[in-house]
Amino acid sequence: MNYCSECGAEIILARPEDDNRLRHVCSACNIIYYQNPKIVAGCIPEHKGKILLCKRAIEPRSGYWTLPAGYMELDETSMEGALRETLEEANARVEILGLYAVFNLPHVNQVYMMYRSRLLDMDYSPGTESLDVALYSENEIPWNDLAFTTIRQTLRYFYADREVGQFRLHTGDIIKQGEKYSFRAGPDEIYDDYSSSTIIQRP
Amino acid sequence: MNYCSECGAEIILARPEDDNRLRHVCSACNIIYYQNPKIVAGCIPEHKGKILLCKRAIEPRSGYWTLPAGYMELDETSMEGALRETLEEANARVEILGLYAVFNLPHVNQVYMMYRSRLLDMDYSPGTESLDVALYSENEIPWNDLAFTTIRQTLRYFYADREVGQFRLHTGDIIKQGEKYSFRAGPDEIYDDYSSSTIIQRP
């Protein structure tokens, strides 16, 4: 950030009064430019136990499979954003059943909000950002060709919940360490380990 | 927005290729400036059935009571943001128990994420943005002097859940119509009416 987008003067890094962080501040008109994380809103579109996935046509991770999701826009709710992205990326109409996963990705300043949803008809097709759209049953999910850790974690929770017979909110953080990504479950979690089928109730 | 913050050239409103919205775009270097909603992260700090509220020292709604909450910052998770705001506004340390309320406020492009939490000690005091901080039991809550509809709705759900004996996620939207604000419950809700004590399971 070099220039004030209001008056065109030079931007400096400064700590405003009563603030504990350096901000981009205009050296002439003193406007403070705050930067904040963005919400990625999306759907888990289900039909008779199958999930609708999109093959990405754009970077990052072009050619890999994902759930329909994208940046929430101004003047909409997170649910409206999830519905819009599902329509844009998969030309699919869904009914939203509930908020299912809230994952922080602090390394890219994103918060994913994924909604469980029910596909309303079978007239889905690839949108401009997708190469392909297809319904996958649990044993067909292309686990090694999923685009993002958030998508993998969302689908893992989905199938674990389905086995237990109860869907509930999941929260957590995707942490980047070097080139690797790991998942840190939030305090809402009762599942501690996916490699076993044991469900552990946290204290 | 008048000037490009990277090169200083004039900003125009234009619809980028493969986009369906007008964006602020630089007329010289073609950078697109996206604008997106912000997350407000906060806590419901509980101690023996009482809730810690802060009396606001800043506008908007200076002098009115609120839960500790504020804009999520870059490089932090929503939980870290909620903990930080609770420390900054109430000098209070809490343990987060779980994500409790996710409310959209499309008229101000905010998404509230409120966490249930347990006060870890009694050494709370007003931060620079608070005039006072105090623990309130249910029958002491200053319902007519609460700062925001989001706070009122969060506390309503909290006490309704406490009566039932089970806390669960709540979602919804605060809708501004003229000068009035109303609450539209999300698909996660099972409570349809707070004026009665009846709990209605939605279809």
Interface residues (C-beta under 8 A of the other chain):
Chain A: M1 N2 Y3 C4 S5 E6 C7 G8 I11 D18 N20 R21 Y33 Y34 Q35 N36 P37 K38 I39 Y71 M72 E73 L74 D75 E76 T77 S78 M79 E80 E88 I96 L97 G98 L99 V102 N104 P106 N109 V111 M113 T128 E129 L169 T171 D173 G186 P187 D188
Chain B: M1 N2 Y3 C4 S5 E6 C7 G8 I11 D18 N20 R21 Y33 Y34 Q35 N36 P37 K38 I39 Y71 M72 E73 L74 D75 E76 T77 S78 M79 E80 E88 I96 L97 G98 L99 V102 N104 P106 N109 V111 M113 T128 E129 L169 T171 D173 G186 P187 D188
